[in-house]
Amino acid sequence: MKKIFALILAMVLCIGLLAACGSNGDDAKTDNTAAKNVKLGFIFLHDENSTYDLNFMNAAKEAIAALGLTEDQCLFRTNIPEGQECYNAAAELADAGCNIIFADSFGHEDYIIQAAKEFPDVQFCHATGTRAHTEGLKNFHNAFAAIYEGRYLAGVAAGLKLNEMIANGEFTADEAKMGYVGAYTYAEVVSGYTSFYLGAKSVCPSVTMEVTFTGSWYDETAEKEGANKLIQNGCKLISQHADSMGAPTACETAGIPNVSYNGSTVSACPNTFIVSSRINWAPYYEYVVNCVLNGEEIAADWTGTIATGSVVLTDVNEKAAAAGTADKIAEVTKALEDGSLHVFDTSTFTVEGKPVTSFMADVDTDAAYTPDTEAVKDGYIHESEYRSAPYFTLQIDGITLLDTAY
């Protein structure tokens, strides 16, 4: 079933790429010819040692190959902090002839907007940002994906593992506690750990979860310490939204099951890695390049989905996962795709013991983070629909924050 599940995901990815690039062979040939007129610049917060940045780099290389670009048409800039260095890198890439520039970190946004205003003939695309739909710049764009669905699927795998451990007598149902290492207490992270928890809860109703934050997107020592603290607190399984191998290696050392993020850690953690969700950025890169080549407008806010091949899971590690995990993930994936299941179905959780009937989200971000958009409709919270970046910030019952880091 592992191979069948991998095949299903591969087919979904292919469909998404065909939709983004055009399925006509003549169109593809025309695009490859016209692609000689584009030059891409990429700005990465870290280097390949960060699983987050490596995921972007691999997607860039995949898109570059698919578009038939040459090496000298693509410039990478790594280890670019969330400061003036980002503007400097963007300006340098624009001066070097790049007509499309991508940046990958939330804190890059202010500096990419600054560059977009100075270089109006260059298209600037920023992952995870929040301001493109309100800035009104024709050459500045945000993108994200419905990764909360991937997190939910990974949570299903986690819940099945907890059930297996309970059945094996390793602990009781009321001891089914997970741990989660987060970077910051931002909406993106809150949305991620909540969707992961809800996925686990959908198959293991007694599960609870503790969350600790490191205050950094990449701090291997802090992430390892956070995972070890959670393990010492009695957490039976660990997941994360942070970018190093700190938490996964801590789990491998302690023999605690782990659900990672942004790619498989099975080579380093063969005994504990279960599955990983990630955003595949290749469809977005190809979409943007093809918009430029065809003279089409790039969406201010673009949200990738399972259908576009933007939300993907790794193969399940059968050595660590519960039996039947791949089959269950395939079943839940189908329900998410056909709309019969919604991750933030308000009937599945409470806040301070009360059902959620309204949630005013901060979609049009301002300095005070003022809520401005009703996000509950048709019985669920519509995450990443009113803008691409997550805005879910509710603290639901069953999840305990050990600390915060804003």
N, C-alpha and C positions, 0 to 999 in steps of 0.2 A: 504494500500500500504506500510505502514511502516513495517508491518510484512513480506510482500513479499520481500522488499528490504533487510531486515535483513537476510532472508532465502537465498537470492542470495549471499550475502557476506559470509555467513556460508558455502555455497556449494563451493565457490571459495577457502576459507581457507582450507577446507577438501581436495580439489584437490591438493592444494599446498603442504600440509603435506604428502599426499600419494606419490607425486612425490619426495619429499625430503627423505622420510623414506622407500619407497618401498611398493608396494601395496600387496605383497604376504604375507599371514598370516604366513607361515613357516619362511620367512625372518625376520619378526618382532619378532618371538619367539627366533630366533638365536641371533638377536641384543640384546634383553633383557637379555639373558644369558651372552653374551660377555660384556655387559655394566657393569658387576661387576668389570671389570678391569680398569674402568675409574674413575677419580676423578676430579671434576670441581671446579674452583675458579672463583669468580666474583668480580670485582672491580668497585664500584659505586662512582661517584663524590659526590652525596649527599645521603640522606636517603629517606624514603617513603614519606616525606613531599614535595619532588620535583616531579611534575608530570612526568618529563622526566625520572628520575631514577626509579620511581614507575613503569613506563611502561616497563622498562628493567627487573625489579624484577618480575613482574607478568608473563612476557614471560619466564623467567628462571624457575619459578615454574611450568608453563604449560609444558615446554619441559622436565623438570625433571620427572614429572608425566608420560608423554607420553613414556619416555625412560625406565621407571621402575626403576629409581635410588632411592637409599635410602638417608635419610637425612644426614648421615655421609659421603656420597660421594660428597657433595656439600658444599662449604664454601663461605659465603658472607662477603665482606669487604665494609662497607659504610663510607661516609664522607671522601673519599680519595682525597686530593687536587691534582691539576695539577702541581706537583712538585716532589721532591725526595721521598716524602711519597709514591708516586705511585710505584716507583721502589722497595721501601722497602716492600710494600704490595705484589707486584708480587713475589719477592724473598721469602718472608715468605710463600706464597701459594705454590710455587714450592718446598720449603723445607718440606712442610707439605704433599707432595705426589701428588699434583694436576698435572695431565699431560695435561690438557687443561685449559687455563686461559683467561677470557674475561674481557676487560675494556671498559667503556661506554662513555668516554668523549674525545673530540678533543685534549685537552691539555695533555692527558695521553700518547700520542704517543711516544715522545722521550724516556720516561722512560720504556715503554713496549718494545721498540726496544733494549734498554740497557739490560733489563732482558732476552730478546730472545737470545741475543748474549752470555749471561752467562750461560743460561740453554738450550742448543741445543736440548735436548730430550723432551722439553715441547712445546706444540703448543700454541702460543699466538695470540689471535684474538681481534682486536681493531675496535670498531665502530666509524665511521665518519672520520677516518684517511685518509692520502693521499700518504703515502710513501712505502707501501708494494710492489707495482709493480716496484719500482726503487731500493729498498734496496736489493732485491735478496736473502732474508733469507727464507729458506724452512720452518721455523717454525714461521714466522710472517705474519699475514694476516689482510687485511682491509675488512670491510663490510659496506654497506649502503643499501638504498632502493630508488626506484623511487618515493619518497614521494612528489615530485613536482606534480605528478598526483593526489595524495590525496589532496594536497593544492588547486589544480585547481578545483577539485570537491567541496571542501568546499567553494571556491570562487563563484562557480555557485549558491550554496545555499545563499550566501551573496547577490549576484546580484538580485536573485529572491525576497529576502526580501526588498531590496531597491526599486524594482519595485512596490511591494505591498504598501510600505509606500508612494511612489509618487502617486499611484492610489488613495490612501486614503486621499490625500491632505495634508499630513504631511510636505512635502517640495516639491520643484520643481525638475525637472530632472537635471537642472544645479547646484543644491545644493547636488547632490548625491555624497557625499565625505565620504570615509572610513578612518579609522585610523589603524595603525599597530604598535605594540610595539615589537621591536626587541632587541636581546641581543647585538650582535656585528655586524659590517658591514663586515661580512665574506661572502664568496661565498654561503655557506650553507643557510644563512639567506636571502641574496639577491635573490637566486633562489627560496626560499620559498615565500617571499612576492610578488615577481614578478608573480609567477605561480598563487598565490591566486588572485592577481589583474586581471590577464588575464582571469581567470575563471569568475570573477564578470563581467568583461567587455564584455564577450561573450554573456551575457543576458541583461546587462544594459550598453549600449554603452557610456552613458554620465558620467560614474563613474570616479572619481579621487581618489587619496589616498595620505595621509601623513604618514611618518614613523618617529618614534623616537627610539633612542637606549639607553639602560640602562648601557652598559659596564659591564654587568654581566649576567651569565646564570640564576642565581637565586637571586633575590633581590625583595622581595615582596613589600617593600615600594617604590622602584624606579619604579617598574612595575605598581603599582597603580597610582603613580604620573604621569607616562607617559600616561596612559589611560585617566586620568582626564584632562591632558593638551590637548589631542587630542579631547576629548569631548567638552572642552571649545572652541576649535578652530572650532567647527561646524561639527565634524565628526559624522555621523549618525549610524555607525556600527564599531565595533572594533574587530580586530583579533590580534594574537600575535605569536612570536617565542621566548618565554621566559618561565621559568619553574615553576613559582609560581601561586597562585590563585589571585595575586594582580590585574591584568587587569580584569579577569572575575567578581570578586566581586565589582570592581569599576563600571562596567557596570550594574550589578544587582542593585546597589544602585541608579544609575542615570537613570535606565530604558532604557538603550541603548542596542540593540541587540549585541550579542557576538558570535564569532566563535572561539572556543578554540583549543588547541593542546594537543596531547598525552592522550586524554581520555575525557569522558563526565564530565561536571561540572554541570549537571542538578540538582543534589541534593542540591548544594549550590546556584545555579542560575536558578531556575525553570522558571522564567519569561522572561529571556533574552538569555539563551543558545540555539543555533540553531543546531549545529553539530560540530564534531571534527574529524580531521584526525590524524592518528598516524602510526608509523611503528610497525608492529608485529614482534618481534625478535625471536619468538619461532621457525619458520621454519629454520632460520639460525643456531640457537643453535643445533637443531636436525641434520641438514645437517653436521655440523662440527663433532659432536660426531659419527655419522654414518661413516664419512670418516675415522676417527681414528680407529673405530672398524673394518672396512673393508680393512684397509691398503691402502686407496686411498688418493691421493693428495688433499689438501684443496686449493681452488682457492686463488690466491694472492689478488684478488679483486672480491668480490661477491656483486651483485646488486639484491636485491629482488624486486618483481613486484606485481601488482595486481593478476596476475595468480599464483604466488607462495604463495599467502596469506599474503604477507609482507606489503602491502599497504591497509589499511582498514579505514573505517569510522564508527563512532558510529551510533546508531539509530538517526534519525531526531527527534528533540523535536517539536512535532506538535503544542504545545502551543505557541511557539515563531516563528517557521518557516512559510514561505509563503505557501499557499495551492499549492499542486502539486510538492513540493520540492523533495520528495523521488522518484517520478516517473521520474523527470528530471535527478536526479543524476544517476539513473539506466540507463537511455538512454545514458548519456554522458560516463558512465563507459564502456558500450558496445563499444562505438566508440573509446575509448582509447585502449581497449583490441584488437579490430580488426585492429587497425592501421589507421583507416580513420580519426582520429583526433590526432594531436600532440600539446602538451602544448605550446611549443615555436615555433610555426608556424610563420615564419618571415613576413608573409603577415598580421599578426594581430597586429603588433606594429611597432613603429619607435623609433629612437634615435636621438634627436635634429632635429626632423622633417624629417629625412631621413630613407629610408628603410635599413634594415640590410642584406647585401649580403655576409659578411664575419665576422667571430669572432674567433680570435686566443685566445684559452683558455690556462690557466696555468694548464696543466695536470700533467706534470713532475715537481713537485714543487721544487723550489730552493730558496735560501735566498732572491733573488731579485724578486721572483714571475714572472719570465719571461714567457710571452706567448709562447707556443710551438706547439700547436695542432689546426688545423682548425676544428671548431666544427659545421659549417654550411654545411649541405649536404641535397639534396633532398627537399630544401625549409624549413627546420627547424633546430633548434639547437639541437644537439644530447647530451643532458644532461645525466650525470652518465652512459655513455656508454664506454668512453675511460678510465675511472677509476670509482670506485663506488661512491666516495664522489663528491658532486656538485662542478662545476667550473664556473657556470653562474655568471658573474659579471657586465653585462650591466645595465646601469641606463636608463630605457625606459621612454618615454614620458607618462605623466599622473600620475606619481609618484613623489612626492616631499619629499626629505630627510630634516627633520628639524635639524638634527645634524648627527654626525658620531661617531663610537667607534670602533677603530681597535685594 
